Amino acid sequence: MANQFISRMLRAAKLDVSLFEEVEADRGATAQALLVVVLSSLAAGIGAMGKIEGFGPFGVIIATIAALVGWVVWAMLTYFIGTKIIPGPDTKADLGELLRTTGFSSAPGIIRVLGFIPFLGWLALLTSAVWMLIAMVIAVRQALDYKSTGRAVGVCLLGWIFSLVLSWIVSGAPLSGPIH
């Protein structure tokens, strides 16, 4: 089981399209997707320690919880936008499929653990952000059965914008979007 999980994370990080199809269909992979989000969030929290004033172990826990909530909210928004507002002709999906595929799209975020390293940290954060975004687009394209990558980019972009607005409404200040 651990070998399968590690293999899936590596395949997700390699942007293996077949992995996203595999976890989309595997209802048992939801817990694994959750664990990927937790590990990626913990890596981000550890990488941020020392960079943000007062960001210690408690901050890592808060950041992890926020990342989990952000993941679920973004997946729900993506599901609604992708299935109700701009579905493709072959779109058939449920929320669990989006949770699983988008959860695994967080796998590249593990490198955020390097964020605390001077002169290398910013590169790790930038690289992981771009890498995770590409993985998210692939995850959405596969989960929503889109033929067009452009449609998946549009759904991800709209979901991100709605997440920012929701974050602003809830917190009173805009955030950078879901951290998963």
Stockholm file with secondary structure:
# STOCKHOLM 1.0

chainA/1-180         MANQFISRMLRAAKLDVSLFEEVEADRGATAQALLVVVLSSLAAGIGAMGKIEGFGPFGVIIATIAALVGWVVWAMLTYFIGTKIIPGPDTKADLGELLRTTGFSSAPGIIRVLGFIPFLGWLALLTSAVWMLIAMVIAVRQALDYKSTGRAVGVCLLGWIFSLVLSWIVSGAPLSGPIH
#=GR chainA/1-180 SS CHHHHHHHHHHHHTTCHHHHHHHHHCGGGHHHHHHHHHHHHHHHHHHHBTTBTTCSHHHHHHHHHHHHHHHHHHHHHHHHIIIIISCCTTCCCCHHHHHHHHHHTTGGGGGGGGGGSTTTHHHHHHHHHHHHHHHHHHHHHHHTTCSCHHHHHHHHHHHHHHHHHHHHHHHSSCCSCCCC
#=GC SS_cons         CHHHHHHHHHHHHTTCHHHHHHHHHCGGGHHHHHHHHHHHHHHHHHHHBTTBTTCSHHHHHHHHHHHHHHHHHHHHHHHHIIIIISCCTTCCCCHHHHHHHHHHTTGGGGGGGGGGSTTTHHHHHHHHHHHHHHHHHHHHHHHTTCSCHHHHHHHHHHHHHHHHHHHHHHHSSCCSCCCC
//
